[in-house]
Each structure stands twice: as C-alpha cells, then as structure tokens.
Amino acid sequence: MTTKQTTHLLTQLEKQVIISLQGDIPVIERPYLKLAQDIGITEKEFLKVMNDLNDQGLIRRFGATLKHQNSGFNANAMVAWIVDEKIAIETGKIMASFDEVSHCYRRNPVPGWDYNLYTMVHALDEKECYAIVKKISTTVNIDKYAILFSKKELKKTSMKYFV
C-alpha cells in the first residue's frame, strides 16, 4: 500500500510564523507572544497557526541547539562507518540511540570512500570520545570506522527555509 503525499501551499501568514520560529526563540516567560507581536498578530493566532502546521506534519519538531563547546563538550567527532547496506538503517537507529550521538546519517559511498553511515559524537575529551565510539562499535558489531575530530567550528547555522 502506498500513501498519497499531498502538497500544502503555505499562506503568507504561515510563512511568517515559520520564519519567526526558525530563528532564536526568546528565553522569556511568553516567547510566542513576543514572536506574534513581531509579525503583527495575537499570541492566540500565532499558536493556532503553529499548532495547525504541526498537526499537518509540516513542522516536524522543535529543539534546542546547545553550543557544545561552551558547555564543556570539548571533543566532537564525526565518525564515518562502513556498514552493510542490509543492516544500515537498523544499525543507524541503534547508533542514534546513544545519548552522546547528536546526529546520525546514511549517505551513499563514493569511489575511494566506502563509508555510508555517519554519527556525530560529543564528549568531554578525546579519550572519552574514543571510549564512546568503541562502545558503539561493540554494540553494533561494526569495526570499520574513521574518527574525524572537529578542530575548529567555521560556521554553524540552522537551515533557513524562507527569508
């Protein structure tokens, strides 16, 4: 059975709400009131549009973005894994379940780079990062991987869907 995917053409108001939500949300008692005022609507209208977008599956989730370097997580590594395609999705779900993993992606290998699964691992120091990667490796029984430690963050922004 296939599911029919429908396209929803966003209204100008929906676009304004999305734009306001994709930036920094103020850390105040009523952040949605402030965001609503910024686009010239009531808090109630803002919340209705936001909830409608969520109910339609157009807003997938809200999440906080931690500046991990400022919070003590000094070792951050992209780990590239070589995983049999037959178990890649299942393995990725297990890897993603580790608290220390913030991202987990499957990508197509390219000539000369056979890695197809990637995890972003965060730890207090490199020694702890190696231990976490070893724990993941043992759990999923995958020993073909490369650890690529972050040296310097050059840019970090969230996706902007509308400007």
PyRosetta script that sets phi, psi and omega in degrees:
from pyrosetta import init, pose_from_sequence

init()
pose = pose_from_sequence("MTTKQTTHLLTQLEKQVIISLQGDIPVIERPYLKLAQDIGITEKEFLKVMNDLNDQGLIRRFGATLKHQNSGFNANAMVAWIVDEKIAIETGKIMASFDEVSHCYRRNPVPGWDYNLYTMVHALDEKECYAIVKKISTTVNIDKYAILFSKKELKKTSMKYFV")
pose.set_psi(1, 135.5)
pose.set_omega(1, 177.4)
pose.set_phi(2, -108.1)
pose.set_psi(2, 149.3)
pose.set_omega(2, 178.0)
pose.set_phi(3, -100.3)
pose.set_psi(3, 139.4)
pose.set_omega(3, 179.9)
pose.set_phi(4, -83.9)
pose.set_psi(4, 126.5)
pose.set_omega(4, 179.0)
pose.set_phi(5, -98.7)
pose.set_psi(5, 126.3)
pose.set_omega(5, -180.0)
pose.set_phi(6, -104.0)
pose.set_psi(6, 152.0)
pose.set_omega(6, 178.1)
pose.set_phi(7, -102.3)
pose.set_psi(7, 133.3)
pose.set_omega(7, 179.4)
pose.set_phi(8, -109.8)
pose.set_psi(8, 117.4)
pose.set_omega(8, 175.6)
pose.set_phi(9, -80.9)
pose.set_psi(9, 120.5)
pose.set_omega(9, -175.8)
pose.set_phi(10, -74.3)
pose.set_psi(10, 140.0)
pose.set_omega(10, 174.5)
pose.set_phi(11, -77.5)
pose.set_psi(11, 166.1)
pose.set_omega(11, 177.7)
pose.set_phi(12, -61.5)
pose.set_psi(12, -39.2)
pose.set_omega(12, 178.7)
pose.set_phi(13, -64.7)
pose.set_psi(13, -43.3)
pose.set_omega(13, 178.1)
pose.set_phi(14, -60.3)
pose.set_psi(14, -41.5)
pose.set_omega(14, 177.9)
pose.set_phi(15, -62.2)
pose.set_psi(15, -41.5)
pose.set_omega(15, 179.2)
pose.set_phi(16, -62.9)
pose.set_psi(16, -41.6)
pose.set_omega(16, 178.7)
pose.set_phi(17, -64.7)
pose.set_psi(17, -44.4)
pose.set_omega(17, 179.3)
pose.set_phi(18, -61.2)
pose.set_psi(18, -44.4)
pose.set_omega(18, 179.0)
pose.set_phi(19, -58.6)
pose.set_psi(19, -43.4)
pose.set_omega(19, -178.4)
pose.set_phi(20, -68.7)
pose.set_psi(20, -30.6)
pose.set_omega(20, -178.7)
pose.set_phi(21, -80.7)
pose.set_psi(21, -21.4)
pose.set_omega(21, -177.8)
pose.set_phi(22, -85.2)
pose.set_psi(22, -4.7)
pose.set_omega(22, 173.8)
pose.set_phi(23, -95.4)
pose.set_psi(23, -166.5)
pose.set_omega(23, 177.1)
pose.set_phi(24, -70.9)
pose.set_psi(24, 129.7)
pose.set_omega(24, 175.6)
pose.set_phi(25, -90.5)
pose.set_psi(25, 127.3)
pose.set_omega(25, -176.3)
pose.set_phi(26, -62.4)
pose.set_psi(26, 141.9)
pose.set_omega(26, 178.9)
pose.set_phi(27, -91.4)
pose.set_psi(27, 80.6)
pose.set_omega(27, -179.8)
pose.set_phi(28, -138.5)
pose.set_psi(28, 172.0)
pose.set_omega(28, -175.7)
pose.set_phi(29, -59.9)
pose.set_psi(29, -40.4)
pose.set_omega(29, -178.8)
pose.set_phi(30, -128.4)
pose.set_psi(30, 75.4)
pose.set_omega(30, -176.0)
pose.set_phi(31, -62.5)
pose.set_psi(31, -34.0)
pose.set_omega(31, -178.1)
pose.set_phi(32, -72.2)
pose.set_psi(32, -27.0)
pose.set_omega(32, 174.0)
pose.set_phi(33, -63.3)
pose.set_psi(33, -47.1)
pose.set_omega(33, 179.5)
pose.set_phi(34, -61.6)
pose.set_psi(34, -45.9)
pose.set_omega(34, 180.0)
pose.set_phi(35, -63.4)
pose.set_psi(35, -40.0)
pose.set_omega(35, 178.3)
pose.set_phi(36, -63.1)
pose.set_psi(36, -46.3)
pose.set_omega(36, 179.5)
pose.set_phi(37, -60.7)
pose.set_psi(37, -37.9)
pose.set_omega(37, -179.4)
pose.set_phi(38, -61.4)
pose.set_psi(38, -29.4)
pose.set_omega(38, 179.5)
pose.set_phi(39, -106.2)
pose.set_psi(39, 5.5)
pose.set_omega(39, 171.7)
pose.set_phi(40, 81.8)
pose.set_psi(40, 31.2)
pose.set_omega(40, 176.1)
pose.set_phi(41, -130.3)
pose.set_psi(41, 174.0)
pose.set_omega(41, 178.2)
pose.set_phi(42, -81.3)
pose.set_psi(42, 161.2)
pose.set_omega(42, 176.2)
pose.set_phi(43, -60.6)
pose.set_psi(43, -40.0)
pose.set_omega(43, -179.7)
pose.set_phi(44, -61.8)
pose.set_psi(44, -43.3)
pose.set_omega(44, 178.3)
pose.set_phi(45, -63.9)
pose.set_psi(45, -43.7)
pose.set_omega(45, -179.9)
pose.set_phi(46, -58.3)
pose.set_psi(46, -49.4)
pose.set_omega(46, -178.8)
pose.set_phi(47, -64.1)
pose.set_psi(47, -35.6)
pose.set_omega(47, 178.1)
pose.set_phi(48, -64.5)
pose.set_psi(48, -47.5)
pose.set_omega(48, 179.0)
pose.set_phi(49, -61.3)
pose.set_psi(49, -45.7)
pose.set_omega(49, -179.8)
pose.set_phi(50, -60.7)
pose.set_psi(50, -46.2)
pose.set_omega(50, 179.8)
pose.set_phi(51, -66.6)
pose.set_psi(51, -38.4)
pose.set_omega(51, 177.2)
pose.set_phi(52, -62.6)
pose.set_psi(52, -43.4)
pose.set_omega(52, 177.8)
pose.set_phi(53, -62.3)
pose.set_psi(53, -39.0)
pose.set_omega(53, 177.7)
pose.set_phi(54, -66.3)
pose.set_psi(54, -46.2)
pose.set_omega(54, -179.3)
pose.set_phi(55, -61.1)
pose.set_psi(55, -32.5)
pose.set_omega(55, 179.7)
pose.set_phi(56, -81.9)
pose.set_psi(56, -4.7)
pose.set_omega(56, 180.0)
pose.set_phi(57, 80.4)
pose.set_psi(57, 12.3)
pose.set_omega(57, 179.9)
pose.set_phi(58, -83.1)
pose.set_psi(58, -30.3)
pose.set_omega(58, 169.2)
pose.set_phi(59, -100.8)
pose.set_psi(59, 119.9)
pose.set_omega(59, -174.6)
pose.set_phi(60, -84.7)
pose.set_psi(60, -42.3)
pose.set_omega(60, -177.3)
pose.set_phi(61, -167.4)
pose.set_psi(61, 164.9)
pose.set_omega(61, 169.7)
pose.set_phi(62, -116.3)
pose.set_psi(62, 143.4)
pose.set_omega(62, 177.5)
pose.set_phi(63, -155.1)
pose.set_psi(63, 150.3)
pose.set_omega(63, 175.3)
pose.set_phi(64, -84.7)
pose.set_psi(64, 144.2)
pose.set_omega(64, 175.2)
pose.set_phi(65, -109.5)
pose.set_psi(65, 114.3)
pose.set_omega(65, -178.5)
pose.set_phi(66, -86.0)
pose.set_psi(66, 132.4)
pose.set_omega(66, 172.3)
pose.set_phi(67, -81.6)
pose.set_psi(67, 87.5)
pose.set_omega(67, -168.0)
pose.set_phi(68, -60.5)
pose.set_psi(68, -32.9)
pose.set_omega(68, 179.1)
pose.set_phi(69, -64.6)
pose.set_psi(69, -34.3)
pose.set_omega(69, -179.3)
pose.set_phi(70, -78.9)
pose.set_psi(70, -10.0)
pose.set_omega(70, -176.6)
pose.set_phi(71, -109.4)
pose.set_psi(71, 11.3)
pose.set_omega(71, 174.7)
pose.set_phi(72, 100.7)
pose.set_psi(72, -6.0)
pose.set_omega(72, 178.1)
pose.set_phi(73, -85.9)
pose.set_psi(73, 90.1)
pose.set_omega(73, -172.9)
pose.set_phi(74, -89.0)
pose.set_psi(74, -14.6)
pose.set_omega(74, 178.8)
pose.set_phi(75, -112.7)
pose.set_psi(75, 115.5)
pose.set_omega(75, -179.3)
pose.set_phi(76, -129.9)
pose.set_psi(76, 124.4)
pose.set_omega(76, -174.6)
pose.set_phi(77, -136.0)
pose.set_psi(77, 136.0)
pose.set_omega(77, 168.0)
pose.set_phi(78, -85.8)
pose.set_psi(78, 125.1)
pose.set_omega(78, 177.9)
pose.set_phi(79, -109.2)
pose.set_psi(79, 120.3)
pose.set_omega(79, 178.5)
pose.set_phi(80, -97.7)
pose.set_psi(80, 127.8)
pose.set_omega(80, -174.5)
pose.set_phi(81, -118.6)
pose.set_psi(81, 147.0)
pose.set_omega(81, 169.9)
pose.set_phi(82, -104.0)
pose.set_psi(82, 113.0)
pose.set_omega(82, -175.0)
pose.set_phi(83, -127.7)
pose.set_psi(83, 134.2)
pose.set_omega(83, 175.7)
pose.set_phi(84, -54.1)
pose.set_psi(84, 129.9)
pose.set_omega(84, -177.1)
pose.set_phi(85, -57.0)
pose.set_psi(85, -29.5)
pose.set_omega(85, -179.0)
pose.set_phi(86, -63.8)
pose.set_psi(86, -24.8)
pose.set_omega(86, -178.0)
pose.set_phi(87, -120.8)
pose.set_psi(87, 10.0)
pose.set_omega(87, -173.9)
pose.set_phi(88, -60.9)
pose.set_psi(88, -46.2)
pose.set_omega(88, -177.4)
pose.set_phi(89, -66.2)
pose.set_psi(89, -48.2)
pose.set_omega(89, 179.1)
pose.set_phi(90, -60.6)
pose.set_psi(90, -43.4)
pose.set_omega(90, 179.3)
pose.set_phi(91, -64.2)
pose.set_psi(91, -41.8)
pose.set_omega(91, 178.4)
pose.set_phi(92, -60.6)
pose.set_psi(92, -39.1)
pose.set_omega(92, 178.5)
pose.set_phi(93, -64.4)
pose.set_psi(93, -38.5)
pose.set_omega(93, 178.2)
pose.set_phi(94, -67.1)
pose.set_psi(94, -46.3)
pose.set_omega(94, 179.2)
pose.set_phi(95, -60.0)
pose.set_psi(95, -42.8)
pose.set_omega(95, -178.1)
pose.set_phi(96, -65.9)
pose.set_psi(96, -20.1)
pose.set_omega(96, -178.4)
pose.set_phi(97, -75.6)
pose.set_psi(97, -12.9)
pose.set_omega(97, 178.5)
pose.set_phi(98, -71.6)
pose.set_psi(98, 133.7)
pose.set_omega(98, -179.1)
pose.set_phi(99, -58.7)
pose.set_psi(99, -32.2)
pose.set_omega(99, -176.3)
pose.set_phi(100, -78.7)
pose.set_psi(100, -6.1)
pose.set_omega(100, -179.3)
pose.set_phi(101, -99.0)
pose.set_psi(101, 120.6)
pose.set_omega(101, 179.8)
pose.set_phi(102, -97.9)
pose.set_psi(102, -25.0)
pose.set_omega(102, -179.1)
pose.set_phi(103, -139.2)
pose.set_psi(103, 146.7)
pose.set_omega(103, 174.3)
pose.set_phi(104, -147.4)
pose.set_psi(104, 121.1)
pose.set_omega(104, -176.6)
pose.set_phi(105, -130.9)
pose.set_psi(105, 148.1)
pose.set_omega(105, 169.7)
pose.set_phi(106, -107.1)
pose.set_psi(106, 130.0)
pose.set_omega(106, 178.7)
pose.set_phi(107, -132.5)
pose.set_psi(107, 157.5)
pose.set_omega(107, 178.2)
pose.set_phi(108, -74.0)
pose.set_psi(108, 134.3)
pose.set_omega(108, 174.6)
pose.set_phi(109, -66.9)
pose.set_psi(109, 157.5)
pose.set_omega(109, 176.6)
pose.set_phi(110, -127.1)
pose.set_psi(110, 159.9)
pose.set_omega(110, -180.0)
pose.set_phi(111, -53.5)
pose.set_psi(111, 128.0)
pose.set_omega(111, -179.6)
pose.set_phi(112, 86.5)
pose.set_psi(112, -5.2)
pose.set_omega(112, 179.4)
pose.set_phi(113, -143.4)
pose.set_psi(113, 93.5)
pose.set_omega(113, -172.4)
pose.set_phi(114, -83.2)
pose.set_psi(114, 0.4)
pose.set_omega(114, -175.9)
pose.set_phi(115, -71.4)
pose.set_psi(115, 137.9)
pose.set_omega(115, -177.0)
pose.set_phi(116, -130.5)
pose.set_psi(116, -7.1)
pose.set_omega(116, 179.5)
pose.set_phi(117, -131.4)
pose.set_psi(117, 136.7)
pose.set_omega(117, -175.1)
pose.set_phi(118, -131.9)
pose.set_psi(118, 135.3)
pose.set_omega(118, 175.1)
pose.set_phi(119, -126.5)
pose.set_psi(119, 146.0)
pose.set_omega(119, 173.1)
pose.set_phi(120, -105.0)
pose.set_psi(120, 118.5)
pose.set_omega(120, -175.3)
pose.set_phi(121, -112.1)
pose.set_psi(121, 135.2)
pose.set_omega(121, -179.1)
pose.set_phi(122, -121.4)
pose.set_psi(122, 135.5)
pose.set_omega(122, 179.9)
pose.set_phi(123, -149.3)
pose.set_psi(123, 171.0)
pose.set_omega(123, -179.7)
pose.set_phi(124, -71.3)
pose.set_psi(124, -32.9)
pose.set_omega(124, 178.5)
pose.set_phi(125, -152.2)
pose.set_psi(125, 171.6)
pose.set_omega(125, -176.5)
pose.set_phi(126, -62.9)
pose.set_psi(126, -37.7)
pose.set_omega(126, 179.2)
pose.set_phi(127, -58.9)
pose.set_psi(127, -45.5)
pose.set_omega(127, 178.6)
pose.set_phi(128, -65.7)
pose.set_psi(128, -36.2)
pose.set_omega(128, 179.0)
pose.set_phi(129, -63.0)
pose.set_psi(129, -44.6)
pose.set_omega(129, 176.9)
pose.set_phi(130, -58.8)
pose.set_psi(130, -41.4)
pose.set_omega(130, -179.5)
pose.set_phi(131, -65.2)
pose.set_psi(131, -39.6)
pose.set_omega(131, 179.1)
pose.set_phi(132, -65.1)
pose.set_psi(132, -44.9)
pose.set_omega(132, 179.2)
pose.set_phi(133, -61.4)
pose.set_psi(133, -40.5)
pose.set_omega(133, 177.6)
pose.set_phi(134, -62.6)
pose.set_psi(134, -41.1)
pose.set_omega(134, 178.8)
pose.set_phi(135, -63.7)
pose.set_psi(135, -42.2)
pose.set_omega(135, 177.1)
pose.set_phi(136, -63.2)
pose.set_psi(136, -46.7)
pose.set_omega(136, -179.7)
pose.set_phi(137, -56.6)
pose.set_psi(137, -46.0)
pose.set_omega(137, 179.5)
pose.set_phi(138, -65.3)
pose.set_psi(138, -41.4)
pose.set_omega(138, -177.8)
pose.set_phi(139, -63.1)
pose.set_psi(139, -42.4)
pose.set_omega(139, -176.2)
pose.set_phi(140, -97.2)
pose.set_psi(140, -1.7)
pose.set_omega(140, 179.3)
pose.set_phi(141, 57.9)
pose.set_psi(141, 45.5)
pose.set_omega(141, 176.2)
pose.set_phi(142, -123.8)
pose.set_psi(142, 123.8)
pose.set_omega(142, -178.5)
pose.set_phi(143, -118.4)
pose.set_psi(143, 9.6)
pose.set_omega(143, 177.6)
pose.set_phi(144, -104.2)
pose.set_psi(144, 101.8)
pose.set_omega(144, -179.0)
pose.set_phi(145, -154.8)
pose.set_psi(145, 161.9)
pose.set_omega(145, 174.7)
pose.set_phi(146, -129.3)
pose.set_psi(146, 133.8)
pose.set_omega(146, 179.1)
pose.set_phi(147, -101.3)
pose.set_psi(147, 121.5)
pose.set_omega(147, -179.2)
pose.set_phi(148, -115.2)
pose.set_psi(148, 100.3)
pose.set_omega(148, -177.6)
pose.set_phi(149, -75.6)
pose.set_psi(149, 140.6)
pose.set_omega(149, 173.9)
pose.set_phi(150, -71.4)
pose.set_psi(150, 135.1)
pose.set_omega(150, 177.2)
pose.set_phi(151, -104.3)
pose.set_psi(151, -41.5)
pose.set_omega(151, -178.7)
pose.set_phi(152, -154.0)
pose.set_psi(152, 133.1)
pose.set_omega(152, 177.0)
pose.set_phi(153, -82.9)
pose.set_psi(153, 120.3)
pose.set_omega(153, -177.6)
pose.set_phi(154, -94.8)
pose.set_psi(154, -31.1)
pose.set_omega(154, 179.6)
pose.set_phi(155, -160.4)
pose.set_psi(155, 138.9)
pose.set_omega(155, 174.8)
pose.set_phi(156, -146.2)
pose.set_psi(156, 108.0)
pose.set_omega(156, 176.9)
pose.set_phi(157, -138.8)
pose.set_psi(157, 156.5)
pose.set_omega(157, 175.0)
pose.set_phi(158, -85.3)
pose.set_psi(158, 158.4)
pose.set_omega(158, 177.2)
pose.set_phi(159, -62.3)
pose.set_psi(159, 135.6)
pose.set_omega(159, 175.2)
pose.set_phi(160, -110.5)
pose.set_psi(160, 115.6)
pose.set_omega(160, -176.8)
pose.set_phi(161, -87.0)
pose.set_psi(161, -28.5)
pose.set_omega(161, 179.1)
pose.set_phi(162, -138.2)
pose.set_psi(162, 144.5)
pose.set_omega(162, 176.1)
pose.set_phi(163, -125.3)
pose.dump_pdb("model.pdb")
